[in-house]
Amino acid sequence: METVAANGAGRSSYGKSSTSSREHKGCAQHFQMPLHYPRYSKEDYEAMPEWQLDRLLSEYGLPVTGTLHHKRAYAIGAFLWGAGAGH
């Protein structure tokens, strides 16, 4: 019985650490895949305001630096390909 208690100390069920996620707020940001892939057309990206591009790129862990033109081109290159990219 003592062995089980020693092995399980500080752990919750399923072996996950019982430390609070609040303790990790100071850590660097991590990538989190959004539930849905963006479904915008090239025209949508070209008309999208900068704040919306910033939010979209940051949701996918992509860089949010550069000019508005650079961000639009980056989003089009990252999320559109084939016929959707307007090649």
N, C-alpha and C positions, 0 to 999 in steps of 0.2 A: 504494500500500500504506500509506503514512503517513497518508493521508486516512481510510482505513477504520479504522485504529488510533485516530486522534484522535476520530472520531465515535463509536466504540464504547467509549471509555475510561470506566470506572466503571459499565458496563452489563452485565448478563447477557443471556442469550438472550431474544428477544421484546421487547427494549427496556425491560425492567423494571429498576428501580434495584437495584444489588447491595447496598444498605445493609441491615443486619440489622433485623428487626422489633423486636429488643430495644432499639434506639436510639429507638423511638417510644413506649416505655412511659410516658414522662412526659406524653404528649399527652392531651388531653381524651378521654373515652370517646366511642365512635362507635356508631351504630346498626348492629346486625347482625340481619338477619331470621332468626328460627329456622326450622328445616326444616318444622315442622308448625304449623298454626293450632290454638290451644287448643280442645278439644272438651268443655267443661264445661257443665253445665246451670246454670240460675239457682240451684237448690238446692245444687249443688256449690260455687258461689261463696259462697253464704250460710253454708255450713258450713266453708269453707276456713280453716285457721289463718293468722294474720297473716304468719308467715314465708314461707308458700307463696305468698300473694298478693304479697308483696314481691318474691320471686324471679320470679314470672310477669310482673309489671309491668316489672321491670328488664330481663328478657330481651327485651322489645319496646321498650325505651328509653322507657317511660312513667314518669311521676312516681311516686315511692314515698313521698310525704309525706301527712300528714293522719292522721286517726283510722282505726281499723279499719273503721268504718262507711263512711267516705269512700272508702277503698280498695276495699271490696267494691262500692259503688255505681259507682265508676269502672270497675272490671273488667267489671261487668255491662253498663255502657253502651258500653264499648269493644269487647267481644267477642261480645255477644249483640244481636240485633235481630230484628224480626219476631216470630214465634211463640215463639222461644227467650227473648225478653226478658220474657215474661209480661205484655204490655200488655193 
